[in-house]
Amino acid sequence: MCGIVGAVARRDIVPILLEGLRKLEYRGYDSAGLAVVNAGLHRLRSIGRVASLAEMVDRAQVHGNLGIAHTRWATHGVPSERNAHPHISEDGLAVVHNGIIENHEEMRARLSAIGYRFTSDTDTEVVAHLIHLYWKEDGDVFVAVRKAVTELRGAYAIAVLSERNPETLVVARKGAPLLLGLGKGENFAASDTSALLQVTKKIVYLEEGDVAEIGLNGVRICDSTGSEVTRPVHESTLSADAVELGPYRHYMQKEIFEQPGAVANTLEMVIGAQSIVPQLFGVEADSTMKRINAVTVLACGTSYHAGLVARYWIEAIAGISCSVEIASEFRYRESVPNPDALVIAISQSGETADTIAALQFAKSLGQNLTLAICNVAESTLIRHASLKFLTRAGPEIGVASTKAFTTQLAALFLLTLVLAKTRGRLSAADEQKHLQALRHLPAALQQVLTLEPEVAKWAKRFSDKQHALFLGRGMHYPIAMEGALKLKEISYIHAEAYPAGELKHGPLALVDKDMPVIAIAPNDALLEKLKSNLQEVRARGGELYVFADADTQIQAGDGVHIIRMTEHAGYLSPIVHTVPLQLLAYHAALIKGTDVDKPRNLAKSVTVE
C-alpha cells in the first residue's frame, strides 16, 4: 500500500510533493522518491522515511514545475533504493505505482525479449517500459497509458510524466484509490485527499478504469471504454486533522460508522483484482506460505478475538492447524516450538507490550516465520516481523476498538485465502466467489448500520441491568466474546460470553429475568442447534435479544426480541454481526452516562505488561 502525489504548476512543486508524501506516509515507509522535470528529468530516491528524501532534496536543491512522488510499502522487491519509485524507462519517462500487477512476470519476459533493461525487482518497472513501448508509436503519453493499462492485470494507481512533455501529467486507476485536486493554473493528483488539502479542496474522484491527463489549465478524463467523461468536482470538508469528531457525538460512534470505508481501504488491493496473491503480505510471503505447516496467532483483547475467528477460517478453508494464544500468557508456559509455523502477531497500535514480547519470545524459540497485522505503519510490531499487513482503519481514538477489529478480520480472511491458494485448496471458482464477497463487504456493513435506531431501543432495556450473557456458536462464538467485551468496556455492565452449547454446563444457573441474553443467530449449519439452546433460556425465564439473519425462522414473542440482518454473509458473517453488537454497547453506555471514549481504568495502547 503505497502513496502517490503528482503536481503540475507554474511554481515550484517540490515542497508540495514532499508535504503530500508526509500526509501519505501511513500508507508505507519502506522508501520514498520523486521525479521532477526542469530542463530534463531529475530523480531522487531514499530508503526509509520521507524525512530522508527531504534531506536529499535540500542537499541537491531540486526544483521543478512538474513532478511525481511516492512513498512505498514493499510488495515486489525488497526495500532498497533501486526498488524505490519512481521507475524510469527510456527517453525520460517516469512512473509511480500503487498496487500489484499480477501478470508482471510474463510482461517482464516479453519486454526483456524486445530489448528493455530492468534495474529493479518490482512489478512497477514493467508498467514504465510498457507505456514507453506504446509512446514510441505516436508520441502521446496519454494514448500510451490508455493502451498500456488494457494489458495490466491486478490493481493499480499510476502517475506518469515525461521530460518531453514538461506541462503534462497522466494518471490512471483500477482497484486502487486515486483522485485529482483542482487549482487555478495548477492541478494535482494523490492517493488521498489529505495529501492535497495544503493546495486545494476541490477534489475529483476518478472512477474504476479512468485515465486522466492533467495540465496547467485543466484535466481530461477518459473512462475504461476510451470515451471522454466529466467527473463531478467535490468541495472537500476534510480537515488537515483527521481526528476531528465532525457530526458525531463520540469518537466511538464515528469509528463504528467509518467501518465500511475502513474495510474498503483495507481491501483496496483486491477490490479490483482478479486473483489473490501472497505479496499482499510482503516480499517474502510466497516462499513463506509454501513452507508453513501450521499457524500460531498471538494477540490481546479485541485482537485476540480476531484471531479466534481466524482459526475457524484457516482450518476450514486452508486446512492448516491453527492455535490462538493470549499474548500475555504465551511466554509464561512451556510450549513446543514449530519452526515451520507462521506466527501471526495482531495489534491495532503495534505497541502492545505483551504482543511484542510474545513475538520476540517465539522468535527466540526458532520460530522466525512471522507476520504482523497492524494499523500503524511505523510501529514496533511491524519492525519486528518479517511479513506485514497494514490495516487501513485510519486513526482510532476511542479506547474500545471497533474499526480496527473489523479491518483485522478482513486482513485475516485475505490471509486465509492466500494460504488456501498456496496449498492448492482454493479452486478458481471459489476464489472468485470469495473475491466477490469481499467486494460486497463494505456495502453489507453499510446496510447493517441502518439498524442503529432499532439497536438503540434495545439498549434502553439495559440501563438497570448489572449482568448480561452473550451466546454464539462456531465462528460466531468469538463475536459473542467481542460483544461482551464491548459492553463491559464502556457501559460497565458485567458481561460474559459462552458457546451456546455450554449453557447446560453451568451458565444456565445464572439466567433469570434480570439477566438479558444476547444471541447471534446466523443462518448457518449450527442454526438448529442454537434454536434449541435459546429455548433452554426461555424455559428458565430468560429474556432473549437475538441478532438473526433474515431467513432464520426465529419469531419474536414474549421475552424474545429480534433484529434481523438484511442478508447472510457466509464466511464473512462474523464481520457483519460485529457491528450491531458495537452499537448495542455504545447506546447502552450513552444511557448509563459513562465516558464512552475514555472508559475508566483503560487506555488505548497497552504498552506495559
URGIQUI-V483471 format. One record per residue. N is the residue number from 0. PHI is phi in degrees with one decimal (none if undefined). Layout:
N:PHI
N:PHI
//
This chain:
0:none
1:-111.4
2:-119.4
3:-123.9
4:-135.8
5:-138.7
6:-153.2
7:-135.3
8:-158.7
9:-92.5
10:-112.5
11:-65.7
12:-98.1
13:-61.4
14:-60.2
15:-66.2
16:-62.1
17:-66.5
18:-65.1
19:-60.2
20:-62.1
21:-60.4
22:-70.2
23:-98.4
24:-66.0
25:-61.6
26:-82.5
27:160.4
28:-142.0
29:-63.8
30:-163.1
31:-148.9
32:-165.4
33:-148.0
34:-136.2
35:-130.3
36:-105.2
37:-159.1
38:55.1
39:122.6
40:-95.8
41:-123.8
42:-123.8
43:-130.6
44:-139.0
45:-144.1
46:-78.7
47:85.1
48:-72.2
49:-60.1
50:-57.2
51:-65.7
52:-63.5
53:-60.5
54:-64.1
55:-62.9
56:-61.7
57:-61.4
58:-67.3
59:-83.6
60:53.9
61:-81.9
62:-139.7
63:175.5
64:-104.5
65:-137.0
66:-163.8
67:-132.9
68:-144.6
69:-155.6
70:-119.4
71:-111.0
72:-115.0
73:-64.7
74:-121.0
75:-94.0
76:94.8
77:-65.0
78:-61.4
79:-162.6
80:-64.2
81:-70.5
82:-93.5
83:-71.1
84:-87.1
85:-71.3
86:-104.4
87:-119.1
88:-100.8
89:-72.6
90:61.3
91:68.1
92:-101.2
93:-121.9
94:-136.9
95:-119.2
96:-148.9
97:-119.6
98:135.4
99:-134.2
100:-93.0
101:-73.1
102:-99.9
103:-67.3
104:-66.9
105:-67.0
106:-66.9
107:-59.8
108:-62.3
109:-62.6
110:-71.5
111:-63.2
112:-63.6
113:-102.3
114:110.5
115:-76.2
116:-103.8
117:-100.8
118:-118.1
119:-133.5
120:-101.1
121:-83.4
122:-77.7
123:-68.5
124:-61.1
125:-66.2
126:-65.2
127:-59.8
128:-69.8
129:-64.7
130:-62.7
131:-61.6
132:-55.8
133:-77.9
134:-62.6
135:-61.8
136:-71.2
137:-137.0
138:74.9
139:-113.0
140:-63.6
141:-58.3
142:-64.5
143:-62.0
144:-64.5
145:-59.4
146:-69.1
147:-63.5
148:-66.3
149:-67.0
150:-99.1
151:-86.7
152:-109.3
153:127.2
154:-113.2
155:-156.7
156:-130.2
157:-130.4
158:-132.2
159:-133.1
160:-140.5
161:-137.1
162:-66.6
163:-81.2
164:-125.9
165:-73.3
166:-126.8
167:-137.9
168:-121.0
169:-119.3
170:-132.4
171:-154.5
172:-146.1
173:-159.8
174:78.1
175:-134.4
176:-72.3
177:-161.3
178:-137.2
179:-109.2
180:-117.7
181:-104.4
182:-126.9
183:-98.5
184:69.8
185:-160.8
186:-145.7
187:-143.2
188:-144.1
189:-164.3
190:-76.1
191:-148.3
192:-56.4
193:-56.4
194:-72.8
195:-111.0
196:-60.6
197:-66.8
198:-121.4
199:-163.5
200:-115.4
201:-88.7
202:-119.5
203:-117.0
204:-89.8
205:-71.0
206:-98.0
207:-53.8
208:88.3
209:-69.6
210:-125.2
211:-128.8
212:-106.0
213:-114.8
214:-121.3
215:-63.9
216:-111.1
217:163.2
218:-130.8
219:-125.3
220:-123.4
221:-117.6
222:-84.1
223:-65.2
224:-89.4
225:93.1
226:-83.5
227:-68.3
228:-135.9
229:-114.4
230:-101.7
231:-64.8
232:-96.8
233:-108.9
234:-89.0
235:-66.4
236:-102.0
237:-70.8
238:-82.5
239:-61.9
240:-96.8
241:-77.0
242:-108.8
243:-77.4
244:-70.8
245:64.6
246:-81.6
247:-91.5
248:-76.8
249:-140.2
250:-63.2
251:-60.3
252:-61.2
253:-55.8
254:-74.0
255:-62.3
256:-77.4
257:-82.6
258:-62.6
259:-56.5
260:-68.7
261:-63.9
262:-66.9
263:-60.0
264:-64.5
265:-63.4
266:-95.3
267:-57.2
268:-70.6
269:-113.6
270:-56.0
271:-102.8
272:-85.7
273:-97.3
274:-156.3
275:-96.7
276:-125.1
277:-60.5
278:-61.5
279:-56.8
280:-107.9
281:130.8
282:-60.5
283:-95.0
284:-61.8
285:-59.3
286:-66.3
287:-65.3
288:-62.0
289:-70.5
290:-88.1
291:-71.8
292:-126.3
293:-163.0
294:-131.6
295:-124.1
296:-105.1
297:-118.2
298:-167.4
299:-128.6
300:57.5
301:-58.2
302:-62.3
303:-62.2
304:-62.2
305:-59.4
306:-62.7
307:-64.2
308:-63.4
309:-59.7
310:-57.9
311:-60.8
312:-64.2
313:-63.0
314:-74.5
315:-76.7
316:-94.8
317:-91.0
318:69.3
319:-117.1
320:-63.0
321:-134.1
322:-115.2
323:-123.4
324:-114.7
325:-70.2
326:-58.4
327:-68.9
328:-101.8
329:-58.0
330:-74.3
331:-107.1
332:-139.9
333:-77.0
334:-122.7
335:-104.0
336:-69.4
337:-125.4
338:-65.8
339:-103.0
340:-92.7
341:-83.4
342:-97.4
343:-107.1
344:-106.9
345:-119.4
346:-160.9
347:-64.5
348:-81.8
349:75.0
350:-120.1
351:-64.1
352:-59.4
353:-64.4
354:-69.1
355:-62.0
356:-63.4
357:-63.7
358:-63.7
359:-62.8
360:-63.7
361:-58.5
362:-64.8
363:-65.5
364:-87.5
365:93.0
366:-94.8
367:-101.7
368:-89.6
369:-124.5
370:-136.3
371:-105.1
372:-113.4
373:-152.3
374:-100.6
375:-123.7
376:-61.5
377:-102.0
378:-101.6
379:-62.0
380:-59.5
381:-58.9
382:-68.5
383:-92.6
384:-106.7
385:-78.8
386:-114.9
387:-150.9
388:-136.5
389:-94.0
390:-71.2
391:-111.1
392:-74.2
393:78.0
394:-58.7
395:-116.1
396:-91.5
397:-60.2
398:-62.9
399:-75.1
400:-68.9
401:-128.3
402:-67.5
403:-62.6
404:-66.1
405:-67.3
406:-72.1
407:-61.5
408:-62.2
409:-59.5
410:-63.4
411:-68.0
412:-69.5
413:-57.4
414:-59.6
415:-56.5
416:-65.4
417:-61.8
418:-62.2
419:-62.9
420:-65.8
421:-61.7
422:-90.7
423:72.9
424:-106.8
425:-123.9
426:-69.1
427:-60.0
428:-66.4
429:-67.2
430:-59.9
431:-66.5
432:-62.4
433:-67.9
434:-61.1
435:-64.1
436:-63.7
437:-66.4
438:-62.7
439:-83.1
440:-56.5
441:-57.1
442:-66.4
443:-62.6
444:-65.6
445:-62.6
446:-64.4
447:-64.5
448:-61.4
449:-69.1
450:-81.0
451:-52.6
452:-58.6
453:-65.8
454:-63.7
455:-60.1
456:-64.0
457:-59.3
458:-58.3
459:-60.7
460:-74.8
461:-96.5
462:-61.6
463:-106.8
464:-90.2
465:-107.1
466:-141.1
467:-150.1
468:-121.6
469:-108.4
470:-122.7
471:-155.9
472:-131.4
473:59.4
474:-71.4
475:-92.4
476:-63.5
477:-61.0
478:-69.7
479:-60.9
480:-61.8
481:-66.1
482:-61.6
483:-64.2
484:-61.8
485:-59.8
486:-63.2
487:-64.2
488:-59.0
489:-114.6
490:-104.9
491:65.4
492:-82.3
493:-64.5
494:-136.8
495:-128.2
496:-120.6
497:-137.8
498:-62.7
499:-57.3
500:-69.9
501:-92.6
502:-52.5
503:-70.6
504:-97.3
505:143.9
506:-60.7
507:-59.4
508:-64.5
509:-89.9
510:-74.7
511:-154.2
512:-65.5
513:-96.3
514:-117.8
515:-63.7
516:-115.8
517:-103.1
518:-120.7
519:-103.4
520:-126.6
521:-76.0
522:-84.9
523:-121.7
524:-66.0
525:-99.3
526:-59.6
527:-63.9
528:-61.1
529:-62.6
530:-57.3
531:-63.8
532:-63.7
533:-67.2
534:-64.3
535:-61.8
536:-66.8
537:-64.3
538:-66.5
539:-102.5
540:82.3
541:-74.3
542:-100.3
543:-101.8
544:-123.6
545:-114.1
546:-93.0
547:-117.8
548:-66.2
549:-58.0
550:-111.1
551:-84.1
552:60.6
553:-94.9
554:-103.2
555:-70.1
556:-175.3
557:-61.0
558:78.6
559:-128.4
560:-109.6
561:-124.3
562:-118.2
563:-98.9
564:-74.0
565:-77.8
566:-160.4
567:-97.5
568:-98.1
569:61.3
570:-61.0
571:-87.7
572:-56.1
573:-57.4
574:-66.9
575:-66.3
576:-72.6
577:-65.4
578:-61.6
579:-64.0
580:-69.3
581:-62.3
582:-63.8
583:-62.6
584:-62.1
585:-61.3
586:-73.1
587:-64.3
588:-66.1
589:-57.9
590:-67.4
591:-74.9
592:77.3
593:-83.8
594:-81.9
595:-59.1
596:-79.5
597:-131.5
598:-63.7
599:-60.1
600:69.8
601:-118.7
602:-134.5
603:-68.7
604:-118.1
605:-89.3
606:-102.3
607:-128.4
608:-71.7
//
